[in-house]
């Protein structure tokens, strides 16, 4: 009976978030307290373990996100992002497909580091007008931009830190599956581009001059070629040299300023720190709620209640594993029960704590499901901004990408089952 009451709490808060009656930053802490209360955990345990300890459980991950946002701001403020986008456009010349491909490479490269709506707006305001001006249809431009963003986000080490802290997985193992998932994404994107090329016209949706896409109407100073390596410097430092994530981000930020604006070191870094924190403040607050929910789902009373329900699913069977996470991947939308940035984190943690899957198989499932959530969720602020910019309904963006990303998710799950569930 208690198990179904807990499931009911999950469903109630899921509906509140899906209907936008309660934002996730409030729903997750409230859900954590309600789950613990329904399981009859003592009040003192709820206040100490769930509220107090839970709020700081992901403290390391908060700092990773903030440090990553600081680097992202350096990349934007110093003109590195703009230079990369413009170099990609110049390389393509007057060939729409080549421009589209190089632009997607540039966007993916940038989002290995950049995070937040501010970065989406800044990079999108540069890339989207260029794509549309050389003949890529407006709606297709928005879809290509989001697909490139999602490809780069596979390698975002800020998210790697979240996976590492939540599931206790070595960064080198995260890197291995991330590389495989990115390869699947690239192959799928190639197929998408071949199909999409038939929809490209020989004329632009509208034209822009060279200076129109620049912020505040001013042309930024050029940056040296070596500066274009700054966005992926933290990835190299962390994944291949073992530098801690926060230190890797800070080194990247300092190097970014040194190679572009050394005379403005203090001003650029202090501004990047403040504005970067503003960019990710909603994500940090959300992670406070996730930490509370993490602790709530690991309370002995909660685990004992839910174990019979979730434990009845044989996720170690490769076919069940693929079908369960693949067919149900749309439940990651609207902050649903498979969304790792919402109530889904409780489900994934129960799977971990009940040992229903090996840690790496669970990681593969989460990263594959995120492929759907990151692009198709209408509640994503970046989806809303892109849809508005290219003149389409955000629900149409979901409709045009959902089956494509579900296929990518299914192939990722197939790879995860082969690698981590073989007997």
ROPATOR-92398 format. One record per residue (C-alpha): residue in one letter; z, y, x. Coordinates in steps of 0.001 Angstrom, whole numbers, plus 500000, padded with zeros to 6 digits. Layout:
<rs>
aZYX ...
</rs>
This chain:
<rs>
x500000500000500000 x500929502432502792 x497611501788504520 x495638502864501468 x497801505955501061 x496925506903504645 x493243506249503929 x493642508464500867 x495027511272503045 x491995510946505325 x489635511111502355 x491359514115500757 x491186516172503930 x487630515008504588 x486611516308501162 x488441519581501766 x486527520083505015 x483200518946503589 x483556521331500661 x484659524074503056 x487865524678501151 x489874524148504335 x488653524643507922 x489106521855510431 x491516523926512546 x493997523809509633 x493032520454508136 x493655518394511274 x497288519504511880 x498033519171508160 x496466515714508123 x498524514663511143 x501788515634509452 x500768514042506131 x499714510767507785 x503046510534509592 x504907511426506392 x503096508836504283 x503943506206506909 x507623507195506447 x508113508348510025 x511466510167510469 x511293513965510202 x512650514390513729 x509876512137515056 x507221514085513160 x508460517418514514 x508847516205518094 x506087513629518596 x503400514941516245 x503848518709516151 x505426519568519506 x504111516876521850 x500817516572519981 x500027520269520335 x500073519992524135 x498694516465524447 x495201517676525356 x496381520578527531 x494227519446530455 x491213519309528173 x491930522832526862 x491806524143530425 x488598522242531143 x486948523835528122 x488139527320529112 x487014526879532733 x483625525643531537 x483290528633529232 x484062530950532151 x481214529432534145 x478983529685531086 x479693533390530863 x478899533837534562 x475574532082534031 x474767534427531142 x476150537691532572 x474479537412535959 x471031536706534527 x470821533081535701 x470151531782532182 x467526534431531476 x465807533857534814 x465605530124534176 x464084530607530724 x461526533103531975 x460552530999534976 x460004528057532621 x457785530203530391 x455784531507533365 x455273527988534654 x453738526921531362 x451302529813531243 x449174529715528093 x449564525973527468 x451880525540524459 x452860521931525154 x453646522643528795 x455665525721527847 x457561523716525233 x458347520939527710 x459453523253530523 x461481525319528082 x463290522208526866 x464027521193530452 x465448524652531129 x467580524657527974 x468873521132528661 x469687522147532246 x471688525154531060 x473714523240528494 x475081520820531035 x477467523733531607 x477208526205528734 x479324525757525611 x480006527685522440 x478068529644519861 x477765532618522202 x475763530536524661 x473557529175521862 x472806532705520675 x472122534032524154 x469840531204525285 x468236530808521857 x467440534526521671 x465445534090524881 x463856530679524365 x462938530745520669 x460800533926520714 x458897532609523726 x458213529275522019 x457078530950518811 x454919533502520601 x452734530848522240 x452006528927519046 x454913526539518450 x455699526712514696 x458949528487513950 x460802525556512375 x459624523190515078 x460841525665517717 x464334525503516242 x464338521699516213 x463081521456519802 x465739523914520942 x468527521887519344 x467186518612520741 x467130520103524236 x470655521428523764 x471874517956522756 x470179516347525764 x471940518696528172 x475239518259526346 x475227514545527232 x476045515657530795 x478565518372529884 x481571517458532023 x483860519450529770 x483187516785527132 x483531514102529782 x487058515399530319 x487738515007526598 x486513511404526644 x488445510690529828 x491697512095528477 x491323510517525035 x490109507033525932 x491328506723529527 x487905506020531045 x486907506661534655 x484420509550535050 x482044507323537039 x481778504958534074 x481162507896531737 x478399509048534084 x476717505645533995 x476455505491530215 x475609509205529973 x472620508637532272 x471453505708530135 x471918507663526892 x470030510613528366 x467141508314529300 x467029507037525706 x467079510639524506 x464243511618526845 x462042508730525727 x462730509554522081 x461970513209522740 x458672512254524331 x457699510413521151 x458851513366519061 x456819515789521173 x453652513694520857 x453996513743517081 x455005517398517044 x452034518474519171 x449742517796516219 x451571520478514261 x451060523202516852 x448553525888515995 x446317527781518363 x448025531050517633 x451595532329517713 x453824532732514716 x454415536238515973 x454016537899519322 x456545539550521606 x456116541681524656 x457765540848527942 x460822542967527318 x461491542328523635 x463734539294524095 x465993540989526627 x469486542003525571 x470079545669524897 x466435546339525640 x467019546336529371 x465420544073531943 x467964542122533951 x467801541993537698 x466128538921539140 x468211536174540716 x467447534075543801 x465976530640543256 x469134528932544529 x471062530457541608 x469226528159539214 x471262525257540601 x474555526852539507 x474626525330535970 x474582521768537330 x476736522414540409 x479964521374538614 x478303518137537472 x477347517285541048 x480778518231542400 x482637516181539797 x480408513170539233 x479299512542542804 x481940514180545021 x485025513557542907 x486077517207542583 x488414517680539558 x486690519145536512 x488557522465536387 x488086523061540108 x484385522162539818 x483885524736537051 x485729527448538974 x483764526735542160 x480568526956540127 x481622530308538649 x482465531754542061 x479220530483543593 x477254531880540660 x478621535374541271 x478317535114545071 x474592534333544967 x473762536923542291 x476288539804542161 x478617539533545178 x479499543228545056 x480765542765541485 x482848539660542156 x486117540848540601 x484539542492537556 x482192539590536813 x484849536877537131 x487493538742535125 x484996539554532379 x483741535960532325 x487303534638532023 x488164536869529062 x484892536523527185 x484701532807527931 x488130532314526368 x486924534192523289 x483884531905523090 x485902528696523000 x489062529842521199 x488063527980517984 x487406524799519980 x490771525067521742 x492606525552518428 x490715522565517017 x491812520462519993 x495440521374519269 x494980519749515854 x493208516781517428 x496171516306519767 x498551516257516811 x496367513717515019 x496198511643518198 x499979511434518302 x500268510817514563 x497908507834514658 x499807506299517572 x503190506365515820 x504438502784515412 x504759503170511623 x501155504391511262 x499676501738513532 x501586498989511751 x500302500206508377 x496637500530509321 x496321497512511582 x495505495019508776 x492797497261507275 x490911498285510408 x491685495063512235 x489817493067509594 x486487494391510939 x485154492272513799 x483699495069515902 x483424492829518945 x480504491089517276 x477445492930518694 x475565492942515368 x478596494245513449 x479157496848516171 x475577498156515944 x475420498108512150 x478867499620511628 x478437502633513896 x474671502920513434 x474399502817509655 x477596504808509202 x476736507445511828 x475956510021509057 x479685509876508286 x480079512035511393 x478577514925509403 x480702517452507500 x483675516667509752 x483623513179508273 x485518509998509196 x483338509189512226 x483335512717513645 x485268512606516959 x485908516356516687 x487529515929513282 x489335513183511416 x487204510539513149 x489348510811516269 x492090509014514348 x489744506127513524 x488563505824517124 x492112505886518439 x493187503159516057 x490268501049517250 x491437501681520812 x495121501049520158 x494448497861518190 x492170496658521013 x489307496078518585 x486795497133521250 x486753497351525041 x487185500997526138 x483610501296527420 x482144499873524213 x484180502432522258 x482926505210524548 x479337504077523975 x479915504154520214 x481421507646520270 x478732509124522530 x475989507524520431 x477448508815517152 x477787512281518683 x473990512260519062 x473818512452515270 x476707514863514782 x475632517336517462 x472209517987515921 x472409517102512243 x475784518398511043 x475209521394508715 x478751522592509453 x477929523155513137 x477841526893513789 x474930526436516192 x472931524683513451 x473596527568511077 x472526530184513641 x469340528357514682 x468331527658511069 x468832531314510163 x466902532493513226 x463814530392512500 x463969530953508745 x464898527564507332 x467802526161505339 x470398524431507488 x470193521395505174 x466448521155505922 x467288521041509606 x469520518047508896 x466851516356506775 x464189516685509480 x466350515355512312 x468746512830510763 x466567509695510949 x465302510581514416 x468839510963515772 x470058507869513913 x467371505912515779 x468610507340519092 x472164506410518068 x471121502848517200 x469364502355520548 x472418503738522346 x474600501262520437 x472218498442521313 x472565499353524979 x476347499603524613 x476544496191522945 x474411494627525678 x476440496176528499 x479985495964527182 x480150493263524485 x478454490349526172 x480626487236526182 
</rs>
